[in-house]
Amino acid sequence: MAAKLLSWACIRNENGGLSPRPHYPSMPKYPKGVNVSFDEESKALFSVIGMTCTACAGSVEKAVKRLPGIKEAVVDVLNNRAQVIFYPAFVNEETIRETIEDVGFRVTMIKEDTNDKSTQVCRIHIKEMSCTSCSTTLESALQAMHGVLKAQVVLATEEAEVQYDPKILSYYQILEAIEDAGFEAILISAGEDRLQIQLQVLGIRTENSVRIIGNSLQALPGVQDIDFDLDLQKFTISYEPDLTGPRTLIKIIESTGSGQVKAIIFPEGGGREAHKQEEIKRYYRSFLWSLVFSIPVFLMSMVFMYLPGINHGLDTKIVNMLSTGEMLRWILSTPVQFIIGRRFYTGSYKALRLGSANMDVLIALGTNAAYFYSFFSILRAATSKSFKSTDFFETSSMLISFILLGKYLEVLAKGKTSEAIEKLMDLAPATATLLTLDNEGNLMNEEELDSRLIQKNDIIKITPGEKIACDGFVVWGQSHVNESMITGESRPVAKQKGDMVIGGTVNENGVLRIKATRVGSESALSQIVRLVESAQMAKAPVQKFADRISKFFVPLIIILSFGTWLAWFLAGELNSYPKSWIPTSMNSFQLALQFGISVMVIACPCALGLATPTAVMVGTGVGASQGVLIKGGRALESTHKVNCIVFDKTGTLTIGKPVVVNTRLLKNMVLREFYELVAAAEVNSEHPLAKAVIEYAKKLRLDEENPVWPEALNFESITGHGVKAIVRNKEVLVGNKSLMLAQNINIPLDAEEILSETEGLAQTGILVSIDRELVGILAISDPLKPGAREVVSILKAMEVKSIVVTGDNWGTANSIAKEAGIDTVFAEAKPENKAEKVKELQDEGYVVAMVGDGINDSPALVAADIGMAIGAGTDIAIEAADIVLMKSNLEDVITAIDLSRKTFFRIRLNYLWALGYNIISVPVAAGALFPSTGFRLPPWIAGAAMAASSVSVVCSSLLLKNYKRPKELDTLDVRGITIE
């Protein structure tokens, strides 16, 4: 746990040794060395928890405005927020926060820029959460912590993701807060911005040895942070991969220990899968033990009474009216109630201590009512010579047994929802072959090592059929690599010297030597796993519906249960129903008690809580397996509403590999000399059209392997227009028509005709001016992707409007749009114009998805309701996009929309079932059918129904694993897409 950890911070004392990790005090009033401007304004946003009405908001506003230096204070009671504009010379955020806290509310400062490098994200596995009430209560408690910017707790994954300010708070304090709330917390990761490795160090005997090794590691360049767990003898080390690596760390540890210690990669026993298996086994064992005691109790209560010989023995009196059967049932049900069912008591205590009520509270109340009524009944029989007791020991014991069975099936099913992550993690090979080369590249040594020990710049050998251990580039050899497991691309991709390879993919035929460039959490595979994990943590807006219900669900059921018991009891006492309704073995109190307990245990808040997250988990996992990475529930929910798609042209609708197809010179020039000047000007540009020009210019100089272009001076890239440079003392302009007009370059009539002809052929015309005279026009073509027209047609059938927005000229844009079957076109649009167009469409009532390459389309991707980055390949860390399409195939746009629609259909179905179950089952359990049909639900059957409802919701979500993309996509011909 957090208390057992020793830590080193990156702080050195005067003697060069390590100072202990500092505490995290509140911010100082006036930080030393900071210049304060007395007229400078600042804005702070606070989350204020506990406001219930406008009077609360008024009291907060009044208290804040009394402070010196406050310009304006606005309190929003609906969103539980307060915005304050103040002068930092007189007051700061901490003083404002404390003032609001003094009014009586819980306050957290909200950082508006959550991408700030000063924030960190930790992921924590949380044990012993039983229902939605637990997760929402814990989330509120974490969100209320000073220094926590955002907290998400997901019941389905049993994980929390907390974004916090490390200057104010440490993850140790977050772990302690979770444990103080009554849950067991296990740290999964402490931050996403650094590499981390866990090493088990065998042979350490004293704390002094730990400190010596810690000092040696901290002295190593690149080591950022070190923690040591005394119980597990585990070092957790954060480091910079450019400066050091795991093998270096192990070498330092073992050399510091004078050969008496050995360091190894910490065994994976503490991982997510291990915790899951441990939980499954725990519920399975508890269920089996409960059966051992509950089945005899059930048989004695329900079966043996009909067997004369056995019934006679069970009816034998021991003390007064206390029979052998009653005594045995009490003895057997007691361990089920208090030992096996202990988890429900601890769960109830934790929930009530946090001021909420969860599923455990209902179970504990229901089983206790049955058990203690039965206990006092047999106690009275033992002390009376005339009282004949009736016990319900089978109700409490069978109820606990069925609930444990339901929990076992639920965790078993929930485990299957995260199989997508497990499959991704299994792609990484266990071992790799490390090569040691001399300065001339000759092989000196070859050894097999754990793939987790690979360091940056290592040379790794990959044999045919072997998995590639890390991201890197080929330094020797050629082969074909199957990348389908990462990108979804079915055809093997040719690789030769200089080509990039992705960790987790499979080498098909030749032998390769690769140089490691991205290892550990930096690799594409790790980023994909992290993206899918984050997606499964992110709540869909529709989840708020279940969260709202969970707050009052359990108290409402307790009131209904008590009301049911009271109504039936009073009706019996007042003779409001015939005595024949009461079973022969009961009286009116006992019948009422049975109805009350049934209502208590049949209601199920868990089914509501699991309806959304389990479907989102399976949906995002299925998407990842098909090369569609969906960033969470919000993206899924918005995508299913999309009715308008805005396509970028280059690289999205077209292949994205422009080629020069024609050159028209307007002046007498040598073609090679012309292209030397153009290439020299374009070589510094990153635009795809510029690269096409460079590639064509290289073909004119086949005699040179790597041609050197003339030096370009005063290079200027004019966004959306072209480039300008001085080459060989000549002013060279290369760009579109608008660039020439802006620079006052005259465009002759014949040049205008050539441009019109070029654009009519869906080609882009590039104009070249030398010394302010137009000398040539290049025609560049970027062909439409195979299958693009069919994709647009399918979208039309799905009632989704398609639009093209491009920076290219109108002629080319119209030609490409016509070829693709798109009617609406907006051309010559700069990046900011694309975003404006998206907003216009939103104002017209459309739910807009923007599909682009994630580079110059970032503003539009952010502005759209859903941003889709297409053809991202290994570059999956595209912050602007909500959905990352790993392949270049447009068909994945349809897959994303169709999958989101299927997922949300499943979520609606889950909610319909969960709500329908509670709406129908609670009245039935309360005896609504009893007067007319005589049908009555015994409490233990009600408990079984409750357990089954949760399992059924999870199983419903699991049906998404059978998702098949629309059949129309299987007929598309996309094989023609090849990029050399």
N, C-alpha and C positions, 0 to 999 in steps of 0.2 A: 504494500500500500504506500501512499504518499509519504507517510511518516517514516518509513524504513529506507528512504533514499538519501544518499549523500550526493551533493551537487557541486560542480565547479562552474563559476561564471567566467567570462572572458575579461577578468579584472586582475591586474597584478599589483602587489604591494611594493613598497620601496625596496625591499630586498630581492625582488624578482620572483618571489613565491606567489602562491595563489591566495587570494582573499576569499572568505566565504561568500556565498550568494547573498546579496542584500535582500532586505525585506522590501515590500511594495507599499510604502506609505502614501498618504494622499498627496496631491500636488501642492507645492509650496505656494504661498500667496504671491510672492514676487520672486521668480527665479533669478538667481545671481547672474549678472552679466547680460541680462536681456534688456534692451532699450525699449521703453514703453512710450508710445505716442499717445498724447492726451486727447487727440481728436479722432483717433482710429476706432472704427466700429468693428464689433465681432458679432457673429450669430451663433447661438447654441440651440440644439434641439434635444429635448428630454422626453423619455418615456415615463409617464406618471401612472403607476398602478394603484387602483383602489378608488378612483373617482366614480361616483354613481349618478350625480346630477349636476345641474348648472351651479348650484350653491357651492359644491366642492370646487368646481373650476374657478368660481369667483374668489374663494378664499385663497387658492393658490396664486391667482393673478395679483390679488391685493398684497400678499406677503412678499412677492417678488418685486413689485413696484416700489415697495418701501425701501429697498436696498439702494445705496448710492450708485450712480453710474448706469442705471437702467433706462434705456431709451424707449423700449416697447416690450410688452409681454402679452402673448396671446395663448390662451389655453383651449385646446380642443377636447371636450369631454367624450365625444363619440369615439375618437381614435386614441384616447389616453395619451395625448401629447401636449407639450408646452414648448413654444418657440419664443426665445428671448433675444432681443438685440440690445447689446450693452457696450460700455466703454471699458476695455481691459485695464486702463490705468486706475480705475476705481474698484472694480469687482471682477472676479473670475468665475469660470464654470463650476468649480468645486464649491464656492460660497453659495452660488445660486442653488446647486443641487442640495446642499445641507439645509438651506432655507425651506425648500419645498418639502424635504424630509421632516423638518420640524413641524410642519402643518399636519403631518400624520399620514403621508403617502410614501410608497416605495418608488424610488427614482433611479433611472439609469440614463446616462448621457448617450445619445445616438450620434455616432459619427456619420456624417453625410457621405464622406469619401471612403467607402469600405475597401477600395483597392489600394489604400495607403500601405506602404511597405512596413509601417510600424505595427500593423495588425498581424496576428497569427491565428491559425485555425487548428484546433485539436479535435481528434475523433476518439470517442470513448465507448467501450462496450459496457452496457449496464445490465446487471443481473437482477432478477426478482421483480420485474415489472409485470403486473398481471392483466391490466386492461388499459383502455384509453385514458381513464381518469388518472392513472399513475403517470403516464407520459406527459399529459397536458399540465398536471400539477408540477412535475419536475421541471418541465420547460419554463413555466412561469417563474419558478424559484431561481433557475439559472439566469433567465433574462433580467431578473431583478438585481443580480449581483453587480456591484460597481466595477466597471472595467469590461463587462461583457457587452459586445456590440450586437451580437445575434446568436440565438441558441435554437437548435432544432432537435427534438427528441422523437424518434420514430419507433413505435411499438413493434412493427413488423420485423425490423432488423435488430431491435434491441440495442440501438446505438444512438449516441448524441454527437452532434457536430456543433462546436462552440467557437465563435469568432470573438477574439478578445484582444485587448491592448496589453502587451507584455510589460509596458512601463507601469501599469497599475496593478496587474494581476498575473499570477503564474498558473500554469496548468495544475500544479500541486494543489493550489487553493480550490480550483474547480473540482478536482477529484475529492477533496475533503468535503466540499459542499454537497456533492452527490451522496457521499457516505453518511454525512450528517442527516440527510433526508431519509436515510434508511435503506439505501440501495448499495449493492456492491459495484464498484467502478474499476474498470481495467483500461489503462491507456492503450490505444491502438497506434496513434501517431500524434506528435506534438506540433507539427507544422508542415506546410507543403513547400516551403521555400528553401529547403536544404536536404541533403542526403543524410541518412541515419542508418547505423548498423548496430546490432545487438550481439555482444560477444560474451560467452561464458568463460570465466577465468578460473581454472581449477588449480588448487594448491594455495590459495590465499588463506592465511590463518589469523591475521590481525588487521585492525583498522589502520595501523601505521603502514602496512604493506599496501593497502588500498590507496592511501594518500600519496605514497611514493609513486605508484604506477599512475595515479591521476595527474600528478605534477609532471611526470615524464611525457604523458600524452598531450597535456595542455601546452607543453613547450614545442610540440610539433607544429610546423606551419600548416594552416588550413583547418585545424581542429577548432570547432566553435563552441561546443558544449558537451559536458560529460556528466552522466548520472551513474550511480552504482547502487544496485539492490543487494543489501547484505544477505538476505535470505536465499536468493537465487544465485548469488555470486555472478551477477550480470552487469556488464558495462553497457550503457547505451550512449553511443558517441555520434555527435553530429559533426559533419566535416564538409569542406569544399573539395569536390572531386578533381578540380584542376591542380590542387596542391598536394593532395595525399589520397590514400585509398585503404581498403580493408587489409590487404596483405602487409602494408607498411605499419598499420596500427597493431596487428598481431605480432609483428617482428619487434616493435618497441616494447610491448607488454612482456613478451617472453625474455627479451634481453635484460629488461629492468628487474625481472624476477630471478636473475642469476641461474636460470635453468630449472628452478623449482616450481615454476608455474607454467601452465599450458593454456593457450587461448584458442577457442573454437567458435564457429558460428553458433549462436544460441539455438537450441532445438526448437522446432516450430510448434511445440506442444501448447503454447499459449495463444495460438491463432484463433481466428473466427470459427473455423471448422471444428477445432478441438472443443471450444466452448459450447458449440451447438450440439456436438455429439455427447458431451458431458450432461447437458440439460436433458436431452432425449433419454439417456440412460437413467438419469435421476427420476424423471417422471415414470418411466417404465418400471423401475424398482418399487417406487411408491405405490403404483397401481397394483402390482403383483402382491405386495404385502397387504394392501387393503383388502384384496380379494380373499387372502388366506383367512382373515378374520370376518369379513362381511358375508361370505357365502354361507358359513354355518349359521350366522344370525338370521339371514334371509330364509334358509331352510327351516329353522326352528319356528319362525313367525308365519310362514306361508305354506309349507309343505307337510312338515311332521305332524301338524295338528290333525291331518286326515289319516294318519297311520296309527291305529289304536294302540299297539304295543309301545311305540316310541312316545306317543302323546301322553300315555299314562305315566311314563317315567318322567317326562318334562313337567307334568302337573303335580308331582310329588312335592309337598310343602316342606320347607326347611325351617323357617321361623315364622310363626303365625301364618299369615296368608301369602308369604313370599314363597314362590315355587322355584324348583330347580331350573326350569327353562328361563325364567326371568333373571335369575342370578347369572346363568351362563351367558345370556344375551348382554347383560350389563358388563360382565368381565371381558367379553370379546369385542364389544363396541368401544370401550374406553380407550384402548391404544389407537384405534382408528381415529377417534375424535381428537385426542390430545397429542399423540406422537406423530402419526402419519399426517393428520390434518393440521399440524402445528404451523405450516406455511401460511394457512389462511388467517391465523391469529396474528402472526408477525406482519403479514401484508396489511391487515386491517389497522393494526397499531400505527404502522408507518403512514398510511393514508390519512387516518384521523389526526395524527400529529401535525400533518401538513395542512389540515383544515379542509380535507376533501373526503369523499367516500367512493370506494371502488368496488369491483366485483367481489373481492375478498370479504368486504363488509357484509354483503348480501349472503354469501355462503356461510360465514361465521354466525350471523344472526339466525339463519334458517336451521342450521345443524344444531346450534346451541339450544334453540327453542325445543326441538324434538328431543335432544339428549336430556336436558335438565328437567323437562316435564316428565319424561320416562323415569329418570333417576328419583325424583321426589315421589312419583307414583309408587315405585317399588319400595321406597323407604317407608312410605305410609303403610304399605301392605305388611312390611316386616314388623311394624309396631302396632298393628291392629289385628283383631281376631275376626273382623267382619268385612273389612274393605277389600274388594277385589280390584286389583290394579290392571290397567291397560297401558302397555308401553309401546313406544315408536322407535326402539333402538335400531330396527332395520332401516328406518327412514334416514337417520343420521349417517349410519355406516355405509349404506348403499349409495346415498347421495354423494358422499365424499369419493367413493370408488368410481362412480360414473363421471364425476367432474375431473378426477385425475386421468381417467381414460380419455376424456375429451381434450384435456391439456396435452396429453401424450400425442394424440393424433394431430392436434393443432401445431405443436412444435415440429412434428415430423413433416407436415404439409408446408409450414412456413420455411423450413429448410430448403425445400425444393424451389421456392420462389427466387432464391439467390444463386441458383446453379450457374447462371450466365457468368457471374464474377468468378466462380470457382473454375469454370472451363477456361476463361481467359488467363487466370493465374497458372493453370496447368500447362499453358503453352510454353512457358519458360523452361528450358532444359535444366536438369539437375547439375550436369557437369559440362566442362568445356576443355578444349585442348589449347594450352598456352604455348606459344613459340617464343624462344629467345634468339634474337638475331644479332650478328655483329654489325659494325658500322657500315660494312659493304653489303649488308642484306643477306649474308650467308647464315644458314640454320646452325645454331650452336646447341640448342636443347629443346626438347619437347616434353611437356608434362600435362597430366590431367589434373584439374582442380575444380573445386566447387564453383559453379557459375556466379555465385554471389560475391566471390572474391575477385572478380574481374575489375581492373582499374582502367581509367581513361588512358588511351594511347597504347593499350596492350595489343599485341598481334595474336589473333585467334585463328586457328585452322578449322575449317568446316568441310567435312567429308560428305560424299553423296548420301542422301537419306537422313542427314543429321539436322537437328534444329539449330538455328542461329541463336547464339547465346545473348547477344546484345546488339544495339544499334551501332552502325559503323559504315565504313566504305571499303570497297574491294581494293586491295593493294597488289594482289597477284591472282591470276587464274580467271576462268570464265565458266559460267554455268547458267542454269535456269532455276529460279526460286519460286516456290508456290507461296503466294502471299494471301491466299483466300481467307485464311483464318483471321487476318488483321483487316484487310481492305474489302474482302468479299469478292475480289476479282478472281474469277475461276481459272483463267489461263495463266500458266507459269510465265514469269517475267524474266527476260534475258538480262544477265548481269556480267559486266566485265570491269576491268580496272577503272577506278574512279566512280563507279556506280554506288549509290547508297543501298544498304540492306537494313531490314527491320528485325529486331529481336523477336523470337517466337515463330518466325516463318521457317519453311523447310527447304533445304538445298536439294535439288533434284538429281543432277548428274555429275558435273565437274567438281574438282576440289578448289576451294576458295581460301584465300587468306584475307582476313578483314582487320582493319584498325578500329578499335573501340572508340566511339565518340560520345555516346550517351549511355550511362550505366545506372543501375539501381532505379530510383524513383524518377530519374530524368528520361528514361527510355520511353518510346512510343507506347509499348505495351503497358507500362506502369501508368502512363498518363490516361490511357483508355480505361484501365481498371479504376483509376481515381475518378474519372469523369462519370463512369457508370455508377460508382459508389455514391458520388455526390448527387447524381440524378435520383437515385433511390432514396436518398435522405430528404430531398427537396419536396415539400408538401404541395399538392395540387390545391388551388383555391377552394375546390369543392369539399376538401377535407375539413374546412372550417365549419361546415354544417354538422359533421359528427362531433367536432370539438365542442360546439355550442351545446349540443344535446347532452354530451357526457357530463357537463357541469351540474345539471339538475336531474339526470336520469336516476341515479341511485337513491338520492333523497326522496324522489317522487315514488319510486317502487316501495321504499320502506313505509311511506305514508299509505300507499294503496294496500300493502300487505296488512298493516295494522288495521286499516279501515275494513278490509275483507273479514279479518278475524272478528272484529267488533260487531259488524253487521250480522254475520251468521250466528254469533254467540247470543246477541240480543234477540234475534229472530227466534232462536231456539228457546230462550228463557221466557219469551212472551208468547210462545206457542203460535208463531206466525206461519209455521209450516208443519205438516203432519209428522208425528213421531215415527211413522214408518219410514221416513226418509233417512233416519239415523241408523247406520249399520249396527247389528246386534252387539258387537264388541266395543262400541263407543257410546259416549254421551254427547250432548250438544256442544260442550266446551271442546271436546277432543275433535269433533268434526270441524268446528270453526278453526281450531288450531291447524288441522291438516290443510284446509283451504289457504290460510294465511301463509304457511310455510311454502306451499306450492307456488303462490304468487311471488314470494321472496326469491325463490331459486330458479324460476323459469325465465325471468327477465334476463336479457343478455346485452349489456352495453359493448361487449367485446366484438360482436359481429359488426356493429356499426363502425367501430374503430378500425377494423381490419378491412373494411369494404374498399377503401381507396388505396392505402399504401401497398397492399398485396398485389392489386391489379397494376399499379404503377411499377412496382418492382419487376413483375413478370414482363410487362410491356416494354420497359426500357432494356431488359435483358434480351428479349426477342429481337428488338431493334438492333442492339449491338452485334448480335450473331449474324445479322444481315447487312452489316456495314452502315447502319443508320444509328448514330449516337445522339440520343435525345437527352437534353440537359434538364431532366426533372419533370415533376408533375405539372408545373405551370405551363411548360412548353407543350406537354401532351394535351393539356386541356385547351390551350389556345389553338393548336393545330387542327383539332377536330372541328373547329368552327370556321376555318379558312374558306373563303369563297372568292378570293382574288389572289392570283400569283403574279408577282412582278419578276420577270427574268432579265438578268443582265445578258448581253449578247456574247461578248468575247469570253471563251472558256466555259460558258454555261450552255447557251444554245448551240454554239459552234465548238469545234474540237479544241480551240484555244492554241493552236499551233499555226500561226499565220505564215504564209510563204509568198515570196515575190513571184508573181506570175508574168509581169510585163514591165518593160522600161521604155519610156518615150522621151528621147532627148530633144529639146527645143533649140539647142545651139550645137555647133560643131565641137565635140569633145570626144576624147578617147574614153570608152566605157569604163575601163579599169581605173583611169585617173578620176573619173566622176565618182565612182563608188568608193575610192580611197578617201575622198573628201567627205562624202556622206557617212561612211563608216566611222571615220575619226570623230565626227560630231555626235553620232548615235551611240558610240561605244560606252559612254558613261550613263546612258539611260537604262532604266529597268523595264521599260514598257515592252510588251510582247511584240509590237510592230517594229520596234527598234532592233530587237533580237533577230527578227526575220530578215531585216536589211543586212545586219552583220553576217548572218549565215550565208546569204546570197553573195555578199562581197567576198567571203572566204572562198567560194567556188571559183571566183575569177582569178584566184591566186593559188591554184592547186599545187604549184611548184614549192609552196611554203607550207610546212605543217602547222605552225602557229604564227600567222602573219602579224607584224607589228604595224599599227596604224600611226599616221602622223600625229603629232601632239596637238591637242585641242586646248586653246587658251580661252579664258573668260566664259567657260561653259555655263549655260543657264537652261534649266528645264522649266518650261512654261506649262503648268498643269492643264491638261485637257486640250492643249494646242500643239506642242512640239518642243524642239530644242533649238538653241542658238549658240554658236561658238566661232572662234577665230582659228582657222586652220590654214597653215602656210600663208599667213598674212592676208587671208581672204575671209570675209564674213559669210558664214554658211548658216542658212536657215533651213530646217527640215521639219515639216509639219503639215497641218491641214489648211484649208482655204482661209479660215478665220484668222490664223496666225499671219498669213501673208497680208490680209487686209489690215490687220492691226498694226503691222510694220510698214504699211503704205507701199507694199510691193505690187506693181502692176501685173494683172493677170490677163494675158492676151485672149482674144476670142477663140483661137484654136485650142488653147489650153482649157478654156471653159467647156468646149465640146468634148475634149478627151476626158475630162472629169465626169461629165454627164454620162458618157458611154461606159466608163469604168463603174460608176455607181449603179447603172442599169444592169450590170452583170453581177451584182452583189459583191463588188470588190471595193476596197478602200483606196482612194487616191491620195498619195503622199506627194506634196509639192516640194521642190528643192530650189532654193534661191542662193546664188553665189554673187557676192558683191551687189546685192539689192536688185538682181536681175533673175527672173524665173528661167531656169535652164533645163529642168526635167520633171517628169511625173512618173512615180512608181505606182504600179497596180499591185495591191496585196490582197490575197484572198484567204479567208478563214472559213472552210466549208462547214455546213450544218452537220451536227452530230447525227449518225444513223439512229433512227427511232424517235427523233425529236418530234416529227410531225404526228406520229402515233400517240406519243405521250400527251401532246396538246389536245388531241382528239379525245383521249380517255378522260382528261381533266374536264373537258367540255361536258362529257357524259355524266361526270360527277358534280356538275353544276358549279364548276370553278372557272372563273374568268381568267384568261391569260393576257398579259401585257408585256411588251418589250420596252425597257428603258436603257439607253446606251449613250455613251459619249461619242459614238461614231456618227458619220454624216447621215442625212435623211435618206439618201438614195440606197446606200448599203443596208441601213436598218430596215427600210421598207421591203427590200428584196429578200432579206433573211426572214423577216416576219411573214411575208407572203409564202415563202417556201415552207415555213413551219406551220402555217395555218392560223397565224395570230393576226387579228384585225386592228388592234390598238397599238400604236407605236409612238414613243417619245425619244427623239434623237438629239444629238449634240448636247447632251446633259452632263454637266460637271457632277462630281460626287455629291456636293451639297444640293444640287438640283434634283438628284435621284431621291434624296431624303424628303425634299419638299413635295415631290410627286406622290410619294408614299403617304404623306400626311394628308394631301388632298383627297386621295382615295379613301382614307379612313374617315375624313369628314363627310364623304358621300355615303357612309354607312357600311363600307366593306371591311371585312376582317382580312388583313393583308399579310401575305407571306412574301418575303424578298429572297430570291435565289441568286446568289452571286459567288464569286471566288474568294471572298473574305479578305481581299486586299484593298482595292480602291472602292469597294462597296460597303465598307464598314459603317459609314453614317446611315445608309439606307437599311442595312441589316439591323442596326440598333433602333431606328425609327419604326420599322415594321412591327406588327404584332408578333410575327415569328420570322426570325432570320435563319436562312438555311445556307450554310457554306458548302459548296459542292466541289468534289474533286480534291478534298483536303489531303488525302493520302496520309502521310505520317505526321503532318503538321496539324494535330488535332487540338492544339491549345489556342483555338480561335475564340477570343473572349466575346467578340461581337455577336456570334451566332448562337441561336437557341438549339439548333439541330445541325450536326456535322455529318455530311454525306461523304463517306470515305472514298467512294468510287467516283468516276466522272460520268456515270450513267444517269441521265435525267429520270429514268424509271424509278429511282429511289425517292424522288419527290412524291410520286404516287404512293409508294410503299409507306413513307412517313405519314401521309395524310390518312391512308386507309388503316394503318396500324393504330393511329391515335383514335380514329372513329370506333374501331373494334374495342379498344381498351376502354373508352368511355361508355360504350354500350354495356360492357361488362361491369363497370363501376355502377352504372344506373341499376343494372340487374341485381348487383350485390346490395345496394341500398334498398331496393324494392323488397328483396328477400328479408333483409335485416329488420326493416321497419314493419313489413307485413307480419313477420314472425312475432314481434313483440306486441303489435296491435291485436293480433288474433289470439296468441297464446296466453297473455295475461288475463283476459276475461274468462277464457276456458278454465285456467287454473283457479280463478276466483269462484268457479262454480256456476258460470252463466248457463251451462247446458244441464246442470244437475236437476233443476226442478222439472224440466220437460222430458229428459231422456234417462236420468239417473246416472249419467256419465260423470265420473270424478277422476281427476288426475292425482295419483299418489305422489307425494313430494319427491321420492327417489326417481320416478319416471319423469317428473318435471325437470329435475336436475340433469337427467340424461338428454332431454330435449334441448336444454340450454347448451350443454357441451356440444351437441350435434350441430347447433346453429352456427357456432364459430367455425367448426371444421368445414361445414358446407360452404361458407363464404370463401375460405382459403382455397378449397377445391375448385370453386367456381372460377377464381382468378387463375388457377393453374391451367384451366382449359385454354388460356391464351397461348400456352406453349405450343399448341397445335396450329398456331396461326399460319396461314398460307397467303402469300401475296396474291393480288387479283390475277385471275387466269389470263386476262388480256395481255399482261406483261410477259407471259411465257412465249408469246408468239412474236415479240419484238425482235428485230435483227439488230443487235448492237455489236456484233462481232467486228464490224468494220472500223471500230475506234482503235486506232493504233497511233501512239505518239513515240516517235523515235527519240 
